[in-house]
Amino acid sequence: MMRAMLLGAALSVGGLVPISATALDTTARAAMVIDHDTGTVLLSKNPDMPLPPASMSKLMTLYMVFEALQQGRLSLEEEFRVSTKAWQMGGSKMFLREGETVSVVDLIRGLIVQSGNDACVVLAEGLAGSEEAFAIRMTQRARELGMMDSTFANSTGWPHPDHRMSARDLTRLATLLIRDFPEYYPYFAETTFSWDGITQENRNPLLNLGIGADGLKTGHTEEAGYGLVGSAKTGDRRVTLMITGLESAQGRLVEAERLMTWAFREFQAKSLFEGGETITEAAVWLGMEDRVALVAPEDIVAILPYAGRGALEAKVIYDGPIEAPIEDGQIVAELVLNVPEIGETRYPLQAANAVPRGGFMARVDASARILLTRLLASGQDLMADTE
């Protein structure tokens, strides 16, 4: 049966209910703000609504490129030729010339800093043969990465009725880019890039505000409005956000700065358990031991509001008693932390040691305990009937 053990008394961090993290509103059509390391959602608005992502979907193109680089299928020095289609692309451009060859590293910088639609098409054609084939691969890989509300019709974010992403998917994609490709992520912090005598500035308005911003990508079309996927790091904390549907570039700047500074100012990271620390014990069935310690595989950190600092509810959930044999380090339970108005965050717990299956006498003892429990229950039912 499912068992839950409350640990609230041990994890109390104050007596007041914190100010609601979701009480802050946003003028964005859809938005999400998350704490990067814990995945805690600090704010969300229409998080799963598939919307036109504009150039923010170029992040998926970059993920595909970075993955190919990391796997050795591509190199930064490799050069791709600019096709007629790439040269003819409208919108934001790197201003590539038809027929010239351009290195992958320059195409990456032109894509990130200059939001070059032409650079996107060159990379897509170089990796998949055609932009259409590359878009199919983008959708497939997004599904594999858990982005279920994303469908791609091109590599650029050019308006198309079948080209959609959700706020949750875009923040997940940003998290993956930061986590999986630390060697390439610094490209996002470049503020200018020059190609063929033309210098353009990075469109990310957060980079020059002195708030620790170091990525990622803006987007704008008439249908999508103004949007941004941004990330910033202050001290040991990183916050990532996505907003879309703003009416102007200035409105995007103001809203992104407001949400980012709010996330750092109003919340703190609090260490609750160290990796390997025993959190509680669970009952064991048919084992050489009748209890096993449950430990955290790594440090457990909770994001809590500064204002109010309300009580943190914690409980351990597992199917128990846990049947032996149990392996050392086997994941057997979950720690569920519930911060009022923020919601639940779940962490796996593992067995601190192996518990071998018991011998004949252990099974006899377990059977006797079951029989005794059933007899006691039957006796209680009989007493209830006679009354």
C-alpha positions as CSV (number, residue, x, y, z in Angstrom):
1,M,0.0,0.0,0.0
2,M,1.1,3.6,-0.5
3,R,2.5,5.1,2.7
4,A,3.2,8.8,3.4
5,M,5.1,10.1,6.4
6,L,4.9,13.8,7.3
7,L,8.1,15.5,8.1
8,G,6.6,19.0,8.6
9,A,7.7,19.5,12.2
10,A,11.3,18.9,11.3
11,L,11.2,21.3,8.4
12,S,9.4,24.3,9.9
13,V,10.9,27.6,8.7
14,G,8.6,30.0,10.3
15,G,5.0,30.5,11.4
16,L,3.6,32.8,8.8
17,V,2.1,31.9,5.4
18,P,4.3,33.4,2.7
19,I,3.1,35.9,0.2
20,S,1.8,34.1,-2.8
21,A,4.4,33.6,-5.5
22,T,1.6,33.4,-8.1
23,A,0.0,36.7,-6.9
24,L,2.3,38.7,-9.2
25,D,0.6,39.3,-12.5
26,T,2.2,39.9,-15.9
27,T,1.1,41.7,-19.0
28,A,2.6,38.9,-21.1
29,R,0.2,36.6,-23.0
30,A,2.1,33.6,-21.7
31,A,5.0,33.5,-19.2
32,M,7.0,31.2,-17.0
33,V,9.7,32.0,-14.4
34,I,11.7,29.1,-12.9
35,D,14.6,28.6,-10.5
36,H,17.1,26.8,-12.7
37,D,18.8,24.4,-10.2
38,T,15.6,23.2,-8.5
39,G,13.1,23.5,-11.4
40,T,10.8,25.4,-9.0
41,V,8.1,27.3,-10.9
42,L,7.9,30.8,-9.4
43,L,5.3,32.2,-11.9
44,S,3.3,30.7,-14.8
45,K,0.7,32.0,-17.1
46,N,-0.8,29.9,-19.9
47,P,2.3,27.7,-19.6
48,D,1.1,24.9,-21.9
49,M,-0.6,26.9,-24.6
50,P,1.0,26.3,-28.0
51,L,1.8,29.8,-29.4
52,P,3.9,31.2,-32.3
53,P,7.4,31.4,-30.8
54,A,8.9,33.6,-33.5
55,S,12.7,33.6,-33.3
56,M,12.7,32.1,-29.9
57,S,12.3,28.8,-31.7
58,K,15.8,29.3,-33.1
59,L,16.9,27.9,-29.7
60,M,15.8,24.4,-30.9
61,T,17.9,24.9,-34.1
62,L,20.9,25.7,-31.8
63,Y,20.2,22.7,-29.6
64,M,20.4,20.5,-32.7
65,V,23.7,22.2,-33.8
66,F,25.3,22.0,-30.4
67,E,24.3,18.3,-30.1
68,A,25.9,17.6,-33.4
69,L,29.1,19.4,-32.3
70,Q,29.2,17.5,-29.0
71,Q,28.7,14.2,-30.7
72,G,31.5,14.9,-33.2
73,R,29.3,14.9,-36.2
74,L,30.1,18.5,-36.8
75,S,33.0,20.9,-36.1
76,L,33.1,24.6,-35.5
77,E,35.6,25.0,-38.3
78,E,33.5,23.2,-40.9
79,E,32.0,25.4,-43.6
80,F,28.6,25.3,-45.2
81,R,27.7,26.9,-48.5
82,V,25.0,29.6,-48.7
83,S,22.1,28.5,-50.8
84,T,19.7,30.6,-52.9
85,K,17.0,30.0,-50.4
86,A,19.1,31.1,-47.4
87,W,20.3,34.2,-49.3
88,Q,16.7,35.2,-50.1
89,M,15.5,35.0,-46.5
90,G,13.8,38.1,-45.2
91,G,13.5,39.4,-41.7
92,S,16.5,39.6,-39.4
93,K,19.7,38.6,-41.4
94,M,23.4,38.0,-41.1
95,F,23.6,39.3,-44.7
96,L,25.2,36.2,-46.2
97,R,26.0,36.1,-49.9
98,E,24.7,33.4,-52.1
99,G,27.4,30.8,-52.9
100,E,29.9,31.8,-50.2
101,T,31.0,29.4,-47.6
102,V,30.7,30.2,-43.9
103,S,32.1,28.4,-40.8
104,V,29.8,26.8,-38.3
105,V,31.1,29.1,-35.5
106,D,30.3,32.2,-37.5
107,L,26.9,30.9,-38.4
108,I,26.2,30.2,-34.7
109,R,27.2,33.7,-33.7
110,G,25.2,35.2,-36.6
111,L,22.2,33.2,-35.5
112,I,22.5,34.2,-31.8
113,V,23.6,37.8,-31.9
114,Q,22.1,38.9,-35.2
115,S,19.1,36.4,-35.1
116,G,20.0,35.6,-38.7
117,N,17.3,33.8,-40.6
118,D,19.8,33.2,-43.4
119,A,22.2,31.6,-40.9
120,C,19.5,29.3,-39.6
121,V,18.7,28.0,-43.1
122,V,22.3,27.4,-43.9
123,L,22.8,25.3,-40.7
124,A,19.5,23.4,-41.3
125,E,20.5,22.5,-44.9
126,G,24.0,21.6,-43.9
127,L,22.8,19.2,-41.2
128,A,19.7,17.7,-42.8
129,G,20.0,18.4,-46.6
130,S,16.9,20.7,-46.5
131,E,15.2,23.0,-44.1
132,E,12.0,20.8,-44.3
133,A,13.8,17.7,-43.3
134,F,15.6,19.6,-40.5
135,A,12.2,20.8,-39.2
136,I,10.9,17.2,-39.0
137,R,14.0,16.3,-37.0
138,M,13.5,19.3,-34.7
139,T,10.0,18.1,-33.8
140,Q,11.1,14.6,-33.2
141,R,14.0,15.6,-31.0
142,A,11.7,18.0,-29.1
143,R,9.4,15.1,-28.3
144,E,12.3,13.0,-27.1
145,L,13.3,15.8,-24.8
146,G,9.9,16.1,-23.3
147,M,8.7,19.2,-25.1
148,M,5.2,17.9,-26.0
149,D,3.7,21.2,-27.1
150,S,6.3,22.0,-29.7
151,T,5.9,21.5,-33.5
152,F,8.3,23.0,-36.0
153,A,7.7,23.9,-39.6
154,N,11.0,25.6,-40.2
155,S,14.3,26.4,-38.5
156,T,13.8,30.2,-38.1
157,G,10.5,30.8,-36.4
158,W,9.1,32.3,-39.6
159,P,5.3,32.6,-39.3
160,H,3.6,29.3,-40.1
161,P,0.3,27.9,-38.7
162,D,2.0,24.6,-37.7
163,H,5.0,26.3,-36.0
164,R,4.2,26.4,-32.2
165,M,5.9,26.2,-28.8
166,S,4.6,26.7,-25.3
167,A,6.1,28.7,-22.4
168,R,6.9,25.5,-20.5
169,D,8.7,24.0,-23.5
170,L,10.8,27.1,-24.1
171,T,11.9,27.3,-20.5
172,R,12.7,23.6,-20.6
173,L,14.7,24.1,-23.8
174,A,16.6,27.0,-22.2
175,T,17.4,24.8,-19.2
176,L,18.7,22.0,-21.4
177,L,20.9,24.4,-23.4
178,I,22.5,25.7,-20.2
179,R,22.9,22.3,-18.6
180,D,24.0,20.2,-21.6
181,F,26.2,22.6,-23.5
182,P,28.3,24.7,-21.1
183,E,31.1,24.9,-23.7
184,Y,28.8,26.7,-26.2
185,Y,26.5,28.6,-23.9
186,P,28.9,31.6,-23.6
187,Y,28.0,32.5,-27.2
188,F,24.6,33.8,-25.9
189,A,26.3,36.5,-23.8
190,E,28.1,38.1,-26.9
191,T,26.7,41.7,-27.2
192,T,27.9,42.4,-30.8
193,F,29.0,40.5,-33.9
194,S,30.4,41.7,-37.2
195,W,30.0,40.0,-40.5
196,D,31.1,41.3,-43.9
197,G,31.7,44.8,-42.5
198,I,28.2,44.9,-40.8
199,T,28.1,45.1,-37.0
200,Q,24.9,44.2,-35.2
201,E,24.0,44.2,-31.6
202,N,22.5,41.4,-29.7
203,R,18.7,41.9,-29.4
204,N,18.5,40.5,-25.9
205,P,17.7,43.6,-23.8
206,L,18.7,42.0,-20.5
207,L,22.4,41.7,-21.3
208,N,23.4,45.3,-20.6
209,L,21.3,45.8,-17.4
210,G,23.9,44.5,-14.9
211,I,21.6,41.9,-13.5
212,G,23.7,38.9,-14.3
213,A,21.9,38.1,-17.6
214,D,23.9,35.9,-20.0
215,G,21.3,34.6,-22.5
216,L,19.2,33.5,-24.4
217,K,17.0,34.7,-27.3
218,T,14.4,37.3,-28.3
219,G,11.5,36.9,-30.8
220,H,9.1,39.1,-32.6
221,T,6.5,38.7,-35.4
222,E,3.2,40.5,-35.8
223,E,1.3,37.4,-34.8
224,A,3.5,36.5,-31.8
225,G,4.2,40.0,-30.5
226,Y,7.4,40.6,-28.6
227,G,8.9,37.7,-26.6
228,L,12.0,36.7,-24.8
229,V,13.6,33.6,-23.3
230,G,16.2,35.0,-20.8
231,S,18.4,33.7,-18.0
232,A,20.5,35.4,-15.4
233,K,22.8,34.3,-12.5
234,T,23.3,36.1,-9.3
235,G,25.6,34.5,-6.7
236,D,24.8,30.8,-6.7
237,R,21.2,31.2,-8.1
238,R,20.2,31.1,-11.7
239,V,16.7,32.2,-12.9
240,T,15.3,31.5,-16.3
241,L,12.1,33.1,-17.7
242,M,10.0,33.2,-20.8
243,I,7.5,35.9,-21.8
244,T,5.6,36.4,-25.0
245,G,2.9,38.5,-26.5
246,L,4.1,41.9,-25.4
247,E,3.1,44.9,-27.5
248,S,6.5,46.6,-27.9
249,A,10.3,46.0,-27.5
250,Q,10.2,48.5,-24.6
251,G,7.4,46.6,-23.0
252,R,9.3,43.4,-23.3
253,L,12.4,45.0,-21.7
254,V,10.4,46.4,-18.8
255,E,8.5,43.2,-18.1
256,A,11.5,40.9,-18.4
257,E,13.6,43.1,-16.1
258,R,10.7,43.3,-13.6
259,L,10.2,39.5,-13.4
260,M,13.8,38.7,-13.3
261,T,14.6,41.1,-10.4
262,W,11.4,40.0,-8.6
263,A,12.5,36.3,-8.8
264,F,15.9,37.1,-7.3
265,R,14.6,39.6,-4.7
266,E,11.6,37.7,-3.3
267,F,13.0,34.1,-3.2
268,Q,15.9,32.4,-1.5
269,A,17.5,28.9,-1.8
270,K,17.5,27.0,1.5
271,S,19.5,23.8,1.9
272,L,17.4,21.1,3.7
273,F,19.3,17.9,3.4
274,E,22.8,16.9,2.3
275,G,23.4,14.1,-0.2
276,G,23.6,10.8,1.7
277,E,21.8,12.2,4.8
278,T,19.2,9.9,6.3
279,I,15.7,11.5,6.0
280,T,13.6,8.8,7.5
281,E,13.2,5.0,7.5
282,A,10.8,2.7,5.7
283,A,9.4,-0.7,6.7
284,V,10.8,-3.7,4.8
285,W,8.8,-6.8,3.9
286,L,10.5,-10.3,3.8
287,G,14.0,-8.9,4.4
288,M,16.9,-9.8,6.7
289,E,16.1,-6.4,8.3
290,D,12.7,-4.9,8.9
291,R,13.7,-1.3,8.3
292,V,15.8,0.6,5.7
293,A,17.1,4.1,5.9
294,L,16.1,6.5,3.1
295,V,18.6,9.0,1.9
296,A,18.8,11.8,-0.7
297,P,21.1,10.9,-3.7
298,E,22.2,14.6,-3.7
299,D,21.7,17.8,-1.8
300,I,18.1,18.9,-1.5
301,V,17.5,22.6,-1.8
302,A,14.1,24.3,-1.5
303,I,13.2,27.7,-3.0
304,L,11.3,29.7,-0.3
305,P,9.8,33.3,-0.3
306,Y,11.7,35.8,1.8
307,A,8.4,37.5,2.7
308,G,6.6,35.6,5.4
309,R,8.8,32.5,5.3
310,G,5.9,30.2,5.9
311,A,6.0,26.6,7.1
312,L,7.3,24.1,4.6
313,E,5.3,20.8,4.5
314,A,7.3,17.7,3.7
315,K,6.3,14.1,3.3
316,V,7.9,10.9,2.2
317,I,5.8,8.7,-0.1
318,Y,6.6,5.0,-0.9
319,D,4.8,1.7,-1.7
320,G,5.3,-0.1,1.6
321,P,6.3,-2.1,3.2
322,I,9.1,-2.3,0.6
323,E,9.6,-5.9,-0.5
324,A,13.2,-7.3,-0.2
325,P,15.6,-7.8,-1.8
326,I,16.6,-4.1,-1.9
327,E,19.8,-2.9,-3.6
328,D,22.1,-0.4,-2.1
329,G,21.2,3.0,-3.8
330,Q,17.9,1.7,-5.2
331,I,15.3,4.4,-5.7
332,V,12.4,3.4,-3.4
333,A,10.6,6.5,-2.3
334,E,9.9,10.2,-3.0
335,L,10.3,13.3,-0.8
336,V,7.5,15.7,-1.6
337,L,8.0,19.4,-0.5
338,N,5.1,21.7,-0.6
339,V,5.6,25.4,-0.2
340,P,2.3,27.3,0.1
341,E,1.3,29.1,-3.1
342,I,4.3,27.7,-4.9
343,G,3.4,24.1,-5.0
344,E,5.0,20.7,-4.9
345,T,8.6,19.7,-5.7
346,R,9.5,16.0,-5.7
347,Y,12.9,14.4,-5.0
348,P,13.8,10.7,-5.3
349,L,15.0,8.9,-2.2
350,Q,17.2,5.8,-2.3
351,A,18.0,3.0,0.1
352,A,21.0,3.7,2.2
353,N,22.1,0.1,2.2
354,A,21.2,-3.3,0.7
355,V,18.6,-5.5,2.4
356,P,18.8,-9.1,1.3
357,R,15.7,-11.3,1.2
358,G,15.2,-13.1,4.4
359,G,15.4,-16.9,5.0
360,F,12.7,-19.3,6.0
361,M,12.3,-17.9,9.5
362,A,11.9,-14.4,8.2
363,R,9.1,-15.5,5.9
364,V,7.4,-17.4,8.7
365,D,7.6,-14.4,11.0
366,A,6.1,-12.2,8.2
367,S,3.3,-14.7,7.7
368,A,2.6,-14.8,11.4
369,R,2.3,-11.0,11.5
370,I,-0.1,-11.0,8.6
371,L,-2.2,-13.7,10.3
372,L,-2.2,-11.8,13.6
373,T,-3.3,-8.6,11.9
374,R,-6.2,-10.3,10.2
375,L,-7.3,-12.0,13.4
376,L,-7.3,-8.7,15.3
377,A,-9.2,-7.1,12.5
378,S,-11.8,-9.9,12.5
379,G,-12.1,-9.7,16.2
380,Q,-12.8,-6.0,16.0
381,D,-15.5,-6.6,13.3
382,L,-17.1,-9.3,15.4
383,M,-17.2,-7.0,18.5
384,A,-18.8,-4.3,16.3
385,D,-21.5,-6.7,15.1
386,T,-22.4,-7.9,18.7
387,E,-22.8,-4.4,19.9
